Amino acid sequence: MRAKYIIKKSIYALITIFLIIIFNYFLFRVIPGDPLSMVMRNPKATEEAVQKTIEMYGLDKSWYEQFFIYLKDLFHGDLGMSFEFKRPVMEVIGPKVLPTVILFGVSEILAIIFGIFMGIVSAWKRGTKLDVTILSVSLFTYSMPVFWLGMILVAVFAVNLGWFPTGGITSPGVAIMGGWAHVSDIIWHGVLPVITMAVLIVGEYALTMRNTLIDVLGEDYITTAKAKGFSERYILRKHAFPNAMLPMVTIIAINLGFVIGGAVQIETVFSWPGLGNLMYDALGARDYPVLQGLFLLITICVVLANYIADISYSYIDPRVKNEA
């Protein structure tokens, strides 16, 4: 039965991705602006040069011919040619993936650990001063503007105290040294942006875990477990926590999917050379092929993250197990 459930979810995910590809293609063709004027920025270009540029980018073909060419190239891993960098989009996006994965991977891990711990403590100590404190801190961090927090950390710890660099991923010349010197320099540059992102996410995780755990602790089977004489720690670990984790799986998966979209502000503030910074530069240059590639990557990540969450549910949620 689980195989049928996985196949069904896989088909839904593939259909969604195909619809996203169609939408992504037409979105950048209805945006105001002439693609030719973005490519040919030389007003003295000859008519022959203009015609060659039109043919190179396929602008001389009808929209449906361009669409089928786009689909064919996409299945071969070709996302087109960048207007700004005059290179294939894959070559432009490729080197930016690892810095973003490093930044948000570490941030997510820290936020998940601290968010779940804070949520459990807050729910278990509901109504106490500790609960109020954790709830207030979580609400404050959850509603905090990301660029504001980033600029505050840069102003205090980078500019005034000089403990960390103001931006970038490495210091000039350190990459040549390699080894631990290079790794430690990346860690040094990544402390402030990682803290910024983790602080913003941890509030959401803490609030979700607290509210979910409070609902679970009010269930009849928890009362029964208490009546049987089980310890509070045992009830929390064996009964309450596993059921409270179900909504967390969905939220974590969605946040992982939106990792690139959330990277724009943080990577811009800290000059972190990742996908978010690239998106900001591409927006300023109206580099539509790069933006189209980034948006496609973002949406596919969201779909795959939700797909993984659905499959995970079939293993951890008894109700979905029965459905599967």
C-alpha positions as CSV (number, residue, x, y, z in Angstrom):
1,M,0.0,0.0,0.0
2,R,2.9,2.4,0.8
3,A,4.2,1.9,-2.8
4,K,0.9,3.1,-4.2
5,Y,1.0,6.2,-1.9
6,I,4.6,7.0,-3.0
7,I,3.7,6.6,-6.7
8,K,0.7,8.8,-6.3
9,K,2.7,11.5,-4.6
10,S,5.4,11.2,-7.2
11,I,3.0,11.7,-10.0
12,Y,1.5,14.8,-8.3
13,A,5.0,16.2,-7.8
14,L,5.9,15.7,-11.5
15,I,2.7,17.3,-12.7
16,T,3.3,20.3,-10.4
17,I,6.9,20.6,-11.7
18,F,5.7,20.5,-15.3
19,L,3.1,23.2,-14.7
20,I,5.8,25.3,-12.9
21,I,8.0,25.0,-16.0
22,I,5.2,26.3,-18.2
23,F,4.4,29.2,-15.9
24,N,8.1,30.0,-15.5
25,Y,8.6,30.2,-19.3
26,F,5.6,32.5,-19.9
27,L,6.2,34.7,-16.8
28,F,9.4,36.3,-18.2
29,R,7.8,36.8,-21.6
30,V,5.0,39.0,-20.3
31,I,7.2,41.2,-18.2
32,P,7.6,44.7,-19.8
33,G,10.9,45.2,-21.6
34,D,12.5,44.3,-24.9
35,P,15.0,41.4,-24.5
36,L,17.0,42.6,-27.5
37,S,17.6,45.9,-25.9
38,M,19.0,44.1,-22.8
39,V,21.4,42.1,-24.8
40,M,22.4,44.7,-27.4
41,R,23.5,47.6,-25.3
42,N,25.6,49.2,-28.0
43,P,23.5,51.8,-29.8
44,K,26.0,51.7,-32.7
45,A,25.7,48.0,-33.4
46,T,25.4,47.1,-37.0
47,E,22.3,45.5,-38.5
48,E,24.2,42.3,-39.1
49,A,25.3,42.1,-35.4
50,V,21.7,42.7,-34.3
51,Q,20.5,39.9,-36.6
52,K,23.1,37.4,-35.3
53,T,22.2,38.2,-31.7
54,I,18.5,37.7,-32.5
55,E,19.3,34.3,-34.0
56,M,21.6,33.3,-31.2
57,Y,18.9,33.8,-28.6
58,G,16.2,32.4,-30.8
59,L,14.2,35.6,-30.8
60,D,13.4,35.2,-34.5
61,K,11.2,32.2,-33.8
62,S,7.5,32.2,-32.7
63,W,6.6,31.8,-29.0
64,Y,5.6,28.2,-29.3
65,E,8.7,27.3,-31.2
66,Q,10.8,29.0,-28.5
67,F,8.8,27.1,-25.9
68,F,9.5,23.6,-27.3
69,I,13.2,24.6,-27.8
70,Y,13.2,25.7,-24.1
71,L,11.7,22.3,-23.0
72,K,14.2,20.4,-25.1
73,D,17.2,22.4,-23.7
74,L,15.8,22.1,-20.2
75,F,15.8,18.3,-20.3
76,H,19.5,18.5,-21.4
77,G,20.3,20.8,-18.5
78,D,20.6,23.9,-20.6
79,L,18.9,27.0,-19.0
80,G,19.9,29.4,-21.8
81,M,22.5,32.2,-22.0
82,S,22.9,35.0,-19.5
83,F,22.3,38.5,-20.8
84,E,24.7,40.0,-18.3
85,F,27.5,37.5,-18.0
86,K,27.3,36.2,-21.6
87,R,27.7,32.6,-20.3
88,P,25.4,29.7,-19.9
89,V,23.0,30.1,-17.0
90,M,24.1,26.8,-15.4
91,E,27.7,28.1,-15.3
92,V,26.5,31.3,-13.6
93,I,24.3,29.6,-11.0
94,G,26.5,26.5,-10.3
95,P,29.3,28.1,-8.2
96,K,26.7,30.0,-6.2
97,V,24.9,26.9,-4.9
98,L,27.5,25.7,-2.3
99,P,27.8,29.0,-0.4
100,T,24.0,29.2,0.0
101,V,23.8,25.6,1.0
102,I,26.5,26.1,3.6
103,L,24.9,29.3,5.0
104,F,21.4,28.0,5.3
105,G,22.3,24.4,6.1
106,V,24.1,25.4,9.2
107,S,21.4,28.0,10.1
108,E,18.6,25.4,9.7
109,I,20.4,22.8,11.9
110,L,20.9,25.4,14.7
111,A,17.4,26.7,14.4
112,I,15.8,23.2,14.5
113,I,17.8,22.2,17.5
114,F,17.2,25.3,19.6
115,G,13.7,25.9,18.3
116,I,12.5,22.4,19.2
117,F,14.2,22.6,22.6
118,M,12.6,26.0,23.4
119,G,9.2,24.8,22.3
120,I,9.3,21.7,24.5
121,V,10.4,23.6,27.5
122,S,7.8,26.3,27.0
123,A,5.0,23.8,26.5
124,W,6.0,21.7,29.5
125,K,6.3,24.8,31.7
126,R,3.2,26.4,30.4
127,G,2.0,29.4,32.3
128,T,5.3,30.0,34.2
129,K,7.6,32.9,33.8
130,L,9.9,30.7,31.7
131,D,7.1,30.0,29.3
132,V,6.3,33.7,29.0
133,T,9.9,34.6,28.4
134,I,10.4,32.0,25.7
135,L,7.1,32.9,24.1
136,S,8.0,36.7,24.1
137,V,11.5,36.0,22.6
138,S,10.1,33.7,19.9
139,L,7.4,36.2,18.9
140,F,10.0,39.0,18.8
141,T,12.5,37.1,16.7
142,Y,9.8,35.7,14.4
143,S,8.5,39.2,13.5
144,M,12.0,40.8,13.2
145,P,12.9,42.2,9.7
146,V,15.9,40.1,8.4
147,F,17.8,43.1,6.9
148,W,17.4,45.1,10.1
149,L,18.9,42.4,12.3
150,G,21.7,41.8,9.8
151,M,22.6,45.5,9.7
152,I,22.5,45.7,13.6
153,L,24.9,42.7,13.9
154,V,27.2,44.2,11.3
155,A,27.2,47.6,13.0
156,V,27.9,46.2,16.5
157,F,30.1,43.2,16.0
158,A,31.9,44.0,12.7
159,V,32.2,47.8,12.6
160,N,32.3,48.8,16.3
161,L,33.9,45.8,17.9
162,G,35.8,44.5,14.9
163,W,35.2,40.9,15.9
164,F,34.0,39.7,12.5
165,P,34.3,40.9,8.9
166,T,31.6,43.1,7.4
167,G,30.9,40.8,4.5
168,G,32.1,38.3,2.0
169,I,32.9,34.6,2.4
170,T,36.7,34.7,2.5
171,S,39.5,37.2,3.1
172,P,41.6,38.2,0.0
173,G,44.4,35.6,-0.5
174,V,43.3,33.1,2.1
175,A,41.7,30.8,-0.6
176,I,45.2,30.2,-2.1
177,M,46.5,28.9,1.3
178,G,43.8,26.1,1.3
179,G,43.4,23.6,4.2
180,W,42.2,24.6,7.6
181,A,43.2,28.3,7.1
182,H,40.6,28.5,4.3
183,V,37.9,26.6,6.2
184,S,38.4,28.7,9.4
185,D,38.2,31.9,7.4
186,I,34.9,30.8,5.8
187,I,33.6,30.0,9.3
188,W,34.7,33.4,10.6
189,H,32.9,35.2,7.8
190,G,29.8,33.0,8.2
191,V,29.2,33.6,11.9
192,L,27.1,36.7,11.6
193,P,24.9,35.7,8.6
194,V,24.3,32.2,10.2
195,I,23.3,33.8,13.5
196,T,21.0,36.2,11.6
197,M,19.2,33.5,9.8
198,A,19.0,31.1,12.7
199,V,17.6,33.7,15.0
200,L,14.8,34.5,12.6
201,I,13.9,30.9,12.0
202,V,14.2,29.7,15.6
203,G,11.2,31.7,16.7
204,E,8.9,30.0,14.2
205,Y,10.0,26.6,15.2
206,A,9.7,27.3,18.9
207,L,6.2,28.7,18.5
208,T,5.0,25.8,16.4
209,M,6.6,23.2,18.7
210,R,5.0,24.8,21.8
211,N,1.5,25.1,20.4
212,T,1.6,21.6,18.9
213,L,2.9,20.0,22.1
214,I,0.3,21.8,24.2
215,D,-2.4,20.2,22.0
216,V,-0.8,16.8,22.3
217,L,-0.4,17.0,26.0
218,G,-4.2,17.5,26.3
219,E,-5.0,14.3,24.5
220,D,-6.6,11.3,26.3
221,Y,-3.8,8.9,25.8
222,I,-1.4,11.4,27.6
223,T,-3.8,11.4,30.6
224,T,-4.0,7.6,30.5
225,A,-0.2,7.4,30.5
226,K,0.0,9.7,33.5
227,A,-2.6,7.5,35.3
228,K,-0.5,4.4,34.7
229,G,2.3,6.1,36.6
230,F,4.8,6.7,33.9
231,S,7.3,9.5,34.6
232,E,6.9,12.9,32.9
233,R,10.1,12.5,31.0
234,Y,9.0,9.1,29.6
235,I,5.6,10.5,28.6
236,L,7.2,13.4,26.9
237,R,9.8,11.3,25.1
238,K,7.7,8.3,24.1
239,H,4.2,9.8,23.6
240,A,4.1,13.5,23.3
241,F,7.2,14.5,21.4
242,P,6.9,12.0,18.4
243,N,3.3,13.2,17.7
244,A,4.2,16.9,18.1
245,M,6.9,16.5,15.5
246,L,4.5,15.9,12.7
247,P,3.7,19.6,11.9
248,M,7.4,20.4,12.4
249,V,8.3,18.1,9.5
250,T,6.1,20.1,7.2
251,I,7.4,23.5,8.3
252,I,11.0,22.4,8.1
253,A,10.5,21.0,4.6
254,I,8.8,24.2,3.4
255,N,11.6,26.4,4.9
256,L,14.2,24.2,3.2
257,G,12.3,24.8,-0.1
258,F,12.3,28.5,0.3
259,V,15.9,28.7,1.2
260,I,16.9,30.6,-1.9
261,G,14.1,33.1,-1.7
262,G,15.0,34.0,1.9
263,A,18.7,34.3,0.9
264,V,18.2,37.5,-1.0
265,Q,18.2,39.9,1.9
266,I,20.7,38.2,4.1
267,E,23.2,37.5,1.3
268,T,22.8,41.1,0.1
269,V,23.4,42.6,3.6
270,F,26.5,40.4,4.2
271,S,27.7,40.4,0.5
272,W,27.6,36.6,0.7
273,P,28.3,35.2,-2.8
274,G,25.3,32.8,-3.0
275,L,22.1,32.4,-5.0
276,G,20.3,35.2,-3.2
277,N,23.0,37.7,-4.0
278,L,23.0,36.5,-7.6
279,M,19.2,37.0,-7.8
280,Y,19.6,40.6,-6.5
281,D,22.2,41.3,-9.2
282,A,20.2,39.7,-11.9
283,L,17.1,41.8,-10.9
284,G,19.2,44.9,-11.2
285,A,20.6,43.9,-14.6
286,R,17.2,42.5,-15.8
287,D,19.1,39.3,-16.7
288,Y,15.9,37.3,-17.4
289,P,17.5,34.0,-18.3
290,V,19.3,33.9,-14.9
291,L,16.2,34.9,-13.0
292,Q,14.2,32.3,-14.9
293,G,16.7,29.7,-13.9
294,L,16.7,30.8,-10.3
295,F,12.9,30.9,-10.0
296,L,12.7,27.4,-11.5
297,L,15.3,26.1,-9.0
298,I,13.3,27.7,-6.1
299,T,10.0,26.3,-7.1
300,I,11.4,22.8,-7.8
301,C,13.0,22.9,-4.3
302,V,9.7,23.8,-2.8
303,V,7.9,20.9,-4.6
304,L,10.6,18.4,-3.7
305,A,10.7,19.5,-0.1
306,N,6.9,19.0,0.2
307,Y,7.2,15.7,-1.6
308,I,9.8,14.6,1.0
309,A,7.6,15.7,3.8
310,D,4.7,13.7,2.4
311,I,6.8,10.6,2.1
312,S,8.1,11.1,5.6
313,Y,4.6,11.3,6.9
314,S,3.9,7.8,5.5
315,Y,6.5,6.5,7.9
316,I,6.0,8.5,11.0
317,D,2.2,9.2,11.1
318,P,0.0,6.1,11.8
319,R,-3.0,7.8,10.1
320,V,-1.1,8.3,6.9
321,K,0.3,4.8,7.2
322,N,-3.2,3.4,7.1
323,E,-4.0,5.6,4.1
324,A,-0.9,4.4,2.4
